[in-house]
């Protein structure tokens, strides 16, 4: 015969144990952040995410891929927030109903890297288009990420502005790795080739060998990062409250200050600009 009093006592003990669990055991707050390899490789997340965790109690799991892949993942609902750098594609993502509340977060710039000897003579070019035309004219090796990342999108746009159809010549002096920025820099170094990279990844990159920045400073090399919440109406499983909390922190005083204070080798890698009016160079 079942002792009802004993069962009741055990039930009370079990419920008491549940309520005595720490908050983290009862409810784990987290978001999945689809972001770029450049933000990951630069070390930025290792620096700022522990600050956000301390302020909010929310964990952030980062999936570092190219911007194009991050947007594809977001369309499928594989993530809660995107931090990417291809503004035109980001605005299309929002316009199609896959994301909401896109905001500027920070910026830096792209640079053209090449071998010390600079066989195409791009150093001192009047602008980035002239530099690319020199590379093409010399048929000097150029390595592209070829992965639909924000960097790849920017690079292809610049080649188009230079009037050069790299799709037609791919496999000759123009090579595509289909890889992230770090791997592409390694290939470029091994081939003594030119490539386009974001400055943050270059500063953080350890295997510079005989490579260096050969062209920089054109306003068209401006590199804007934006943050977007994956649309919780389209994907109800999205952690919308936690995602909005992350976006508010990242674009607020604490997050913007954290971004500004992150440096490597004494150099600031990203420059916060949330809430500022878009600059002419902010368009892509």
KEKE-3310 file (N, C-alpha, C; in steps of 0.2 Angstrom, whole numbers, plus 5000, padded with zeros to 4 digits):
npx = (5004:5003:5011:5003:5007:5021:5024:5019:5028:5041:5038:5037:5050:5057:5052:5056:5070:5071:5067:5078:5088:5102:5099:5105:5104:5090:5086:5094:5101:5104:5111:5112:5125:5127:5141:5155:5171:5181:5178:5179:5192:5200:5200:5191:5178:5182:5186:5175:5163:5164:5162:5149:5142:5144:5137:5124:5120:5119:5123:5134:5134:5145:5145:5156:5157:5158:5150:5140:5136:5132:5121:5113:5111:5104:5092:5087:5084:5093:5100:5100:5104:5113:5129:5137:5145:5141:5132:5122:5117:5113:5103:5094:5091:5083:5073:5066:5060:5067:5074:5075:5077:5090:5106:5119:5135:5150:5165:5179:5192:5196:5211:5224:5235:5251:5266:5282:5290:5282:5276:5267:5267:5259:5259:5257:5248:5234:5222:5211:5205:5214:5225:5220:5219:5232:5237:5229:5234:5247:5245:5248:5249:5233:5224:5208:5195:5183:5171:5158:5158:5158:5170:5173:5162:5164:5177:5174:5165:5173:5182:5173:5170:5182:5181:5184:5182:5183:5177:5178:5191:5195:5206:5217:5229:5221:5215:5204:5200:5189:5188:5191:5197:5209:5215:5215:5225:5236:5237:5240:5252:5260:5260:5265:5256:5244:5230:5214:5210:5202:5207:5208:5209:5221:5230:5229:5234:5246:5256:5264:5275:5283:5275:5265:5255:5251:5242:5231:5218:5208:5192:5182:5186:5180:5173:5159:5151:5136:5122:5109:5093:5087:5071:5058:5045:5044:5052:5048:5056:5067:5077:5072:5070:5083:5091:5088:5092:5106:5109:5105:5115:5127:5126:5125:5131:5140:5144:5149:5159:5167:5171:5178:5189:5196:5212:5226:5243:5244:5236:5220:5207:5193:5180:5168:5152:5138:5122:5126:5124:5123:5137:5143:5152:5147:5139:5137)
npy = (4994:5011:5024:5038:5050:5049:5050:5063:5070:5067:5074:5087:5089:5087:5098:5108:5107:5110:5124:5129:5129:5137:5152:5151:5138:5135:5144:5147:5160:5165:5169:5166:5172:5176:5180:5189:5182:5191:5199:5190:5184:5195:5196:5203:5199:5191:5200:5209:5202:5195:5206:5210:5199:5200:5211:5208:5195:5186:5174:5173:5164:5162:5161:5161:5166:5170:5185:5184:5170:5171:5179:5170:5160:5167:5169:5157:5156:5152:5157:5172:5185:5195:5201:5210:5215:5221:5232:5235:5222:5219:5228:5223:5211:5215:5222:5211:5205:5197:5201:5213:5230:5235:5242:5254:5249:5250:5254:5251:5250:5244:5237:5235:5222:5216:5208:5213:5217:5222:5220:5225:5238:5246:5254:5270:5273:5283:5281:5267:5261:5263:5256:5243:5241:5242:5230:5221:5224:5220:5207:5202:5190:5188:5185:5180:5180:5174:5169:5175:5183:5199:5206:5200:5204:5218:5218:5213:5222:5233:5228:5228:5242:5245:5241:5227:5211:5199:5186:5180:5178:5171:5159:5161:5173:5178:5171:5161:5157:5152:5153:5159:5175:5174:5162:5165:5176:5168:5160:5170:5175:5164:5163:5175:5185:5198:5204:5209:5215:5216:5229:5226:5212:5210:5217:5209:5197:5184:5179:5187:5187:5191:5201:5216:5232:5239:5248:5260:5270:5276:5283:5273:5262:5261:5252:5247:5241:5232:5228:5216:5211:5194:5191:5189:5186:5180:5169:5161:5155:5163:5171:5184:5195:5194:5195:5209:5215:5213:5220:5233:5235:5234:5245:5255:5265:5258:5247:5253:5260:5249:5244:5254:5254:5243:5237:5232:5229:5242:5248:5254:5244:5245:5257:5265:5269:5270:5276:5288:5299:5293:5293:5299:5289:5278:5271:5257)
npz = (5000:4996:5004:5007:5014:5015:5001:4999:5007:5000:4988:4992:4996:4984:4976:4984:4982:4968:4969:4976:4968:4959:4950:4937:4934:4934:4923:4909:4901:4885:4869:4852:4841:4825:4817:4809:4803:4804:4815:4825:4823:4826:4840:4847:4852:4863:4871:4873:4876:4889:4897:4894:4898:4912:4914:4911:4913:4902:4891:4876:4862:4849:4831:4820:4804:4786:4781:4771:4773:4786:4785:4777:4786:4796:4789:4789:4802:4811:4823:4834:4833:4822:4818:4806:4791:4778:4772:4762:4759:4771:4773:4764:4769:4780:4774:4767:4777:4786:4796:4810:4816:4812:4816:4816:4822:4823:4815:4803:4792:4775:4768:4756:4754:4751:4743:4749:4739:4730:4715:4706:4708:4716:4727:4733:4723:4716:4720:4726:4715:4704:4709:4709:4695:4691:4697:4689:4676:4677:4679:4691:4705:4713:4728:4732:4744:4740:4746:4748:4758:4769:4766:4754:4746:4746:4739:4726:4722:4721:4710:4700:4699:4694:4681:4678:4675:4685:4687:4675:4673:4684:4692:4684:4686:4696:4710:4720:4737:4744:4758:4775:4782:4788:4783:4770:4770:4773:4762:4752:4757:4755:4741:4737:4734:4731:4741:4748:4764:4780:4791:4805:4806:4799:4808:4819:4814:4814:4805:4796:4787:4773:4769:4768:4771:4757:4750:4756:4763:4754:4753:4749:4754:4767:4781:4787:4801:4806:4817:4819:4823:4822:4814:4826:4823:4811:4815:4828:4839:4842:4853:4858:4868:4875:4864:4860:4872:4871:4859:4863:4873:4866:4857:4866:4879:4887:4879:4867:4873:4877:4864:4859:4867:4865:4860:4850:4850:4853:4844:4840:4835:4830:4828:4837:4831:4834:4832:4826:4813:4796:4786:4770:4766:4771:4764:4754)
capx = (5000:5007:5010:5002:5011:5028:5024:5019:5034:5046:5036:5039:5057:5059:5050:5061:5076:5071:5067:5084:5093:5104:5095:5107:5102:5083:5084:5100:5099:5109:5109:5117:5127:5130:5145:5160:5177:5185:5177:5181:5199:5203:5200:5186:5173:5185:5187:5169:5158:5163:5159:5141:5139:5144:5132:5117:5119:5117:5129:5133:5138:5147:5146:5160:5157:5157:5144:5135:5134:5128:5114:5109:5109:5099:5086:5084:5082:5099:5103:5096:5107:5118:5134:5140:5148:5139:5126:5117:5115:5109:5096:5090:5089:5078:5067:5063:5057:5071:5077:5072:5081:5097:5109:5126:5139:5157:5168:5186:5193:5200:5218:5227:5241:5255:5273:5287:5293:5276:5278:5263:5269:5252:5260:5257:5242:5230:5216:5211:5203:5220:5229:5218:5220:5239:5237:5227:5238:5253:5243:5251:5244:5229:5220:5202:5192:5178:5166:5152:5159:5158:5176:5173:5157:5168:5182:5170:5162:5179:5184:5168:5171:5188:5180:5188:5178:5187:5174:5180:5199:5197:5210:5223:5232:5216:5213:5199:5201:5183:5190:5191:5202:5216:5217:5217:5231:5241:5238:5243:5259:5264:5260:5268:5251:5240:5224:5211:5208:5200:5213:5208:5212:5228:5234:5229:5237:5253:5260:5264:5280:5286:5269:5264:5250:5253:5238:5226:5216:5203:5185:5179:5188:5177:5170:5154:5148:5129:5119:5102:5089:5083:5064:5055:5038:5046:5056:5046:5060:5072:5078:5071:5072:5090:5094:5087:5097:5113:5109:5105:5121:5132:5125:5125:5138:5145:5147:5153:5166:5171:5174:5184:5195:5200:5218:5231:5249:5244:5232:5213:5204:5186:5179:5161:5148:5131:5118:5128:5121:5127:5142:5143:5156:5144:5135:5141)
capy = (5000:5017:5029:5045:5055:5048:5053:5070:5073:5067:5079:5093:5089:5088:5105:5113:5107:5114:5131:5131:5129:5144:5155:5149:5131:5136:5147:5149:5165:5165:5171:5164:5178:5175:5186:5188:5180:5197:5201:5184:5183:5201:5195:5208:5196:5188:5206:5213:5198:5194:5212:5210:5194:5203:5217:5206:5188:5183:5171:5174:5159:5165:5157:5165:5164:5176:5189:5180:5164:5173:5181:5164:5157:5171:5168:5150:5156:5149:5162:5177:5192:5196:5207:5208:5221:5222:5236:5234:5215:5219:5231:5219:5206:5218:5223:5205:5203:5192:5204:5220:5235:5236:5248:5254:5248:5252:5254:5252:5250:5238:5238:5231:5219:5213:5207:5219:5220:5226:5219:5229:5245:5249:5259:5277:5274:5289:5278:5260:5258:5263:5251:5236:5241:5240:5223:5217:5225:5216:5200:5200:5186:5191:5180:5183:5175:5170:5166:5179:5187:5206:5207:5197:5208:5224:5217:5212:5229:5237:5226:5230:5249:5246:5238:5221:5205:5194:5180:5178:5176:5167:5153:5163:5177:5179:5165:5161:5152:5150:5152:5165:5180:5171:5157:5169:5179:5163:5158:5176:5175:5159:5165:5182:5188:5204:5203:5214:5212:5222:5231:5223:5205:5211:5219:5203:5191:5183:5176:5192:5185:5197:5205:5223:5236:5243:5254:5262:5277:5278:5282:5268:5256:5261:5246:5248:5235:5233:5223:5215:5205:5190:5193:5184:5185:5174:5163:5162:5153:5168:5174:5191:5199:5193:5199:5216:5217:5213:5226:5239:5236:5235:5252:5260:5268:5252:5243:5258:5261:5243:5243:5259:5253:5237:5238:5227:5232:5249:5251:5253:5240:5246:5264:5265:5275:5269:5282:5293:5300:5289:5297:5297:5283:5273:5267:5252)
capz = (5000:4995:5010:5004:5018:5013:4994:4999:5009:4995:4983:4995:4996:4977:4974:4987:4979:4962:4970:4979:4962:4957:4944:4930:4933:4932:4917:4906:4896:4880:4862:4846:4837:4819:4815:4804:4805:4806:4822:4829:4823:4829:4847:4850:4856:4869:4875:4875:4878:4896:4900:4893:4902:4919:4915:4909:4914:4896:4887:4869:4858:4843:4826:4815:4797:4782:4781:4766:4776:4792:4782:4775:4793:4799:4785:4791:4809:4814:4827:4836:4832:4817:4818:4800:4788:4771:4773:4757:4760:4778:4772:4760:4774:4784:4769:4765:4783:4790:4802:4812:4820:4810:4819:4815:4828:4823:4808:4802:4785:4772:4766:4751:4756:4745:4745:4750:4733:4726:4708:4702:4709:4718:4733:4730:4718:4717:4723:4726:4708:4701:4712:4706:4688:4690:4698:4683:4670:4678:4680:4697:4708:4718:4731:4735:4749:4736:4750:4749:4765:4768:4763:4747:4743:4745:4734:4720:4720:4718:4704:4695:4698:4690:4675:4677:4676:4688:4686:4668:4674:4690:4690:4681:4691:4701:4713:4725:4742:4747:4765:4779:4780:4790:4778:4763:4771:4773:4755:4749:4759:4752:4734:4736:4731:4734:4744:4752:4771:4785:4795:4811:4805:4798:4814:4823:4810:4816:4800:4791:4783:4769:4767:4771:4768:4751:4749:4761:4764:4750:4757:4747:4758:4773:4782:4792:4804:4808:4821:4817:4827:4818:4815:4830:4820:4806:4818:4835:4844:4843:4860:4856:4873:4876:4858:4861:4877:4868:4854:4867:4876:4861:4854:4871:4882:4889:4873:4863:4876:4876:4858:4858:4872:4863:4856:4849:4848:4854:4839:4840:4829:4828:4830:4838:4828:4834:4834:4822:4806:4791:4782:4763:4764:4775:4759:4750)
cpx = (5004:5005:5010:5006:5018:5029:5024:5025:5040:5044:5038:5046:5060:5058:5055:5068:5077:5071:5074:5090:5095:5100:5098:5105:5094:5082:5091:5098:5105:5106:5114:5118:5130:5134:5151:5167:5182:5184:5180:5189:5203:5204:5195:5181:5176:5186:5180:5164:5158:5161:5151:5138:5139:5138:5125:5115:5118:5123:5128:5138:5139:5148:5149:5160:5157:5150:5138:5132:5130:5121:5110:5107:5104:5092:5083:5082:5087:5103:5098:5098:5112:5123:5138:5142:5147:5132:5121:5114:5111:5103:5091:5087:5083:5072:5063:5060:5060:5074:5074:5078:5088:5100:5116:5129:5146:5159:5176:5187:5197:5206:5220:5234:5244:5262:5277:5289:5288:5277:5273:5263:5263:5253:5261:5252:5238:5224:5216:5209:5210:5225:5227:5219:5227:5240:5235:5231:5245:5252:5247:5246:5240:5224:5214:5199:5187:5173:5160:5152:5158:5164:5176:5168:5161:5173:5179:5167:5168:5182:5179:5169:5177:5187:5183:5183:5182:5184:5177:5187:5200:5201:5216:5227:5227:5214:5208:5200:5195:5184:5190:5197:5209:5219:5219:5223:5237:5243:5242:5250:5263:5265:5263:5262:5248:5233:5221:5209:5206:5206:5213:5211:5219:5232:5235:5233:5244:5258:5261:5270:5283:5280:5268:5258:5254:5249:5232:5223:5210:5196:5181:5181:5185:5173:5166:5151:5141:5127:5112:5099:5086:5075:5060:5048:5039:5048:5054:5051:5066:5071:5077:5073:5079:5094:5094:5092:5104:5114:5110:5112:5127:5132:5125:5131:5143:5148:5151:5160:5170:5175:5179:5190:5199:5206:5222:5237:5249:5239:5224:5210:5198:5185:5171:5158:5140:5127:5120:5125:5126:5131:5141:5147:5153:5140:5140:5137)
cpy = (5006:5022:5036:5051:5055:5051:5060:5073:5073:5072:5086:5094:5091:5095:5110:5113:5111:5122:5134:5131:5136:5146:5152:5142:5131:5139:5150:5154:5165:5167:5167:5170:5175:5181:5184:5185:5185:5199:5196:5184:5189:5200:5200:5205:5193:5194:5209:5208:5196:5200:5212:5204:5196:5208:5214:5199:5184:5180:5172:5168:5162:5160:5162:5162:5170:5179:5186:5174:5166:5175:5175:5160:5160:5170:5162:5150:5153:5154:5167:5184:5191:5202:5206:5215:5221:5226:5235:5227:5215:5222:5227:5213:5208:5219:5217:5202:5198:5195:5211:5224:5235:5242:5248:5253:5251:5252:5253:5253:5244:5241:5233:5228:5216:5211:5213:5222:5223:5226:5223:5236:5249:5254:5266:5278:5280:5287:5270:5257:5258:5258:5244:5236:5240:5233:5219:5218:5221:5209:5197:5195:5190:5186:5183:5178:5171:5166:5170:5183:5195:5208:5206:5202:5215:5223:5217:5218:5233:5235:5228:5238:5250:5243:5231:5215:5199:5187:5176:5175:5172:5160:5155:5166:5178:5172:5166:5156:5149:5149:5159:5169:5177:5166:5160:5172:5174:5161:5164:5176:5170:5160:5171:5186:5194:5201:5209:5211:5218:5223:5227:5216:5206:5213:5213:5197:5190:5181:5181:5191:5191:5201:5212:5226:5240:5249:5254:5269:5280:5277:5276:5261:5256:5255:5247:5241:5236:5227:5222:5210:5201:5191:5187:5182:5179:5168:5164:5160:5157:5171:5182:5196:5199:5197:5206:5219:5218:5219:5232:5240:5238:5242:5257:5262:5263:5249:5247:5259:5255:5242:5248:5258:5247:5239:5232:5230:5240:5252:5249:5250:5242:5253:5264:5270:5273:5275:5288:5293:5296:5294:5295:5290:5277:5269:5262:5250)
cpz = (5000:5001:5007:5008:5016:5006:4994:5002:5004:4990:4985:4994:4989:4974:4977:4984:4972:4964:4973:4974:4961:4951:4937:4929:4931:4925:4914:4901:4891:4873:4858:4842:4831:4817:4810:4807:4807:4813:4827:4829:4826:4837:4851:4854:4863:4874:4878:4878:4886:4900:4899:4897:4910:4920:4914:4911:4908:4893:4880:4866:4851:4837:4821:4808:4792:4782:4777:4770:4782:4790:4780:4781:4796:4795:4787:4799:4814:4818:4829:4834:4826:4818:4812:4797:4780:4771:4768:4757:4766:4777:4768:4764:4778:4780:4767:4771:4787:4796:4804:4816:4818:4813:4817:4822:4828:4816:4809:4795:4782:4769:4760:4753:4751:4748:4745:4744:4728:4718:4704:4703:4712:4724:4730:4725:4721:4721:4722:4719:4704:4703:4709:4699:4687:4692:4692:4677:4671:4678:4686:4701:4713:4721:4734:4739:4745:4740:4752:4756:4763:4764:4755:4743:4741:4739:4727:4717:4717:4711:4698:4694:4693:4683:4673:4679:4679:4688:4680:4669:4680:4688:4687:4687:4697:4704:4719:4730:4744:4755:4769:4778:4782:4785:4772:4764:4770:4766:4751:4751:4756:4744:4732:4732:4734:4737:4747:4759:4775:4789:4802:4811:4803:4804:4819:4820:4812:4811:4794:4786:4780:4766:4771:4768:4763:4749:4754:4760:4759:4754:4755:4750:4765:4774:4788:4795:4807:4812:4819:4821:4822:4819:4820:4828:4815:4810:4826:4841:4845:4850:4859:4862:4875:4870:4858:4866:4875:4863:4858:4870:4871:4858:4859:4874:4884:4883:4869:4866:4876:4870:4857:4862:4870:4858:4855:4847:4848:4849:4840:4834:4826:4831:4831:4834:4829:4836:4830:4815:4801:4787:4775:4762:4768:4770:4756:4743)
residu = (UNK:UNK:UNK:UNK:UNK:UNK:UNK:UNK:UNK:UNK:UNK:UNK:UNK:UNK:UNK:UNK:UNK:UNK:UNK:UNK:UNK:UNK:UNK:UNK:UNK:UNK:UNK:UNK:UNK:UNK:UNK:UNK:UNK:UNK:UNK:UNK:UNK:UNK:UNK:UNK:UNK:UNK:UNK:UNK:UNK:UNK:UNK:UNK:UNK:UNK:UNK:UNK:UNK:UNK:UNK:UNK:UNK:UNK:UNK:UNK:UNK:UNK:UNK:UNK:UNK:UNK:UNK:UNK:UNK:UNK:UNK:UNK:UNK:UNK:UNK:UNK:UNK:UNK:UNK:UNK:UNK:UNK:UNK:UNK:UNK:UNK:UNK:UNK:UNK:UNK:UNK:UNK:UNK:UNK:UNK:UNK:UNK:UNK:UNK:UNK:UNK:UNK:UNK:UNK:UNK:UNK:UNK:UNK:UNK:UNK:UNK:UNK:UNK:UNK:UNK:UNK:UNK:UNK:UNK:UNK:UNK:UNK:UNK:UNK:UNK:UNK:UNK:UNK:UNK:UNK:UNK:UNK:UNK:UNK:UNK:UNK:UNK:UNK:UNK:UNK:UNK:UNK:UNK:UNK:UNK:UNK:UNK:UNK:UNK:UNK:UNK:UNK:UNK:UNK:UNK:UNK:UNK:UNK:UNK:UNK:UNK:UNK:UNK:UNK:UNK:UNK:UNK:UNK:UNK:UNK:UNK:UNK:UNK:UNK:UNK:UNK:UNK:UNK:UNK:UNK:UNK:UNK:UNK:UNK:UNK:UNK:UNK:UNK:UNK:UNK:UNK:UNK:UNK:UNK:UNK:UNK:UNK:UNK:UNK:UNK:UNK:UNK:UNK:UNK:UNK:UNK:UNK:UNK:UNK:UNK:UNK:UNK:UNK:UNK:UNK:UNK:UNK:UNK:UNK:UNK:UNK:UNK:UNK:UNK:UNK:UNK:UNK:UNK:UNK:UNK:UNK:UNK:UNK:UNK:UNK:UNK:UNK:UNK:UNK:UNK:UNK:UNK:UNK:UNK:UNK:UNK:UNK:UNK:UNK:UNK:UNK:UNK:UNK:UNK:UNK:UNK:UNK:UNK:UNK:UNK:UNK:UNK:UNK:UNK:UNK:UNK:UNK:UNK:UNK:UNK:UNK:UNK:UNK:UNK:UNK:UNK:UNK:UNK:UNK:UNK:UNK:UNK:UNK:UNK)
# end
